[in-house]
Amino acid sequence: MAKAKQSTILVRLVSTADTGYFYVAKKNTRTATGKMEFRKYDPRARKHVTFKEAKIK
């Protein structure tokens, strides 16, 4: 019997302020089919910026 495919994956949320700072978040691939995008705090830029989804290498 084959195992079921995982419904959640880990994604990297990279800062658009080009500081290199990132968060790691879980994403449900069945319900969230698009790219994730959040406004979160970037401590290197010391302000809230947009974080966009990227692959974990």
C-alpha positions as CSV (number, residue, x, y, z in Angstrom):
1,M,0.0,0.0,0.0
2,A,1.2,3.5,-0.9
3,K,1.4,6.2,1.7
4,A,-0.7,9.3,1.4
5,K,0.9,12.5,0.2
6,Q,1.5,15.1,3.0
7,S,-1.0,17.9,3.1
8,T,1.5,20.5,4.6
9,I,4.9,21.6,3.4
10,L,7.5,24.0,4.9
11,V,8.0,27.2,2.9
12,R,10.4,30.0,3.3
13,L,9.0,33.6,3.6
14,V,11.8,35.9,2.3
15,S,11.9,39.7,3.0
16,T,11.3,42.0,0.1
17,A,13.6,44.6,1.7
18,D,16.6,42.5,0.5
19,T,18.0,42.1,4.0
20,G,18.3,38.3,3.7
21,Y,15.9,37.8,6.7
22,F,13.3,35.0,6.4
23,Y,10.7,33.1,8.3
24,V,9.8,29.5,7.9
25,A,6.1,28.6,7.8
26,K,3.8,25.7,7.2
27,K,1.5,25.7,4.2
28,N,-1.4,23.5,3.5
29,T,-1.0,22.6,-0.2
30,R,-4.6,21.4,-0.6
31,T,-6.3,24.7,0.6
32,A,-3.7,27.3,-0.2
33,T,-2.7,26.8,-3.9
34,G,-1.2,30.2,-4.6
35,K,1.9,31.8,-3.3
36,M,1.9,33.1,0.3
37,E,2.5,36.7,1.0
38,F,2.5,38.4,4.5
39,R,3.4,41.7,6.0
40,K,5.7,40.8,8.9
41,Y,8.4,42.5,11.0
42,D,11.9,42.5,9.6
43,P,14.4,43.1,12.5
44,R,17.3,44.0,10.1
45,A,15.2,46.7,8.4
46,R,13.5,47.5,11.7
47,K,10.1,47.9,10.1
48,H,7.2,45.8,8.8
49,V,7.7,44.7,5.2
50,T,6.2,42.2,2.7
51,F,7.5,38.6,2.9
52,K,7.0,36.4,-0.1
53,E,7.1,32.7,-0.4
54,A,10.2,30.9,-1.8
55,K,11.4,27.3,-1.8
56,I,13.5,26.0,1.0
57,K,16.9,24.9,-0.4
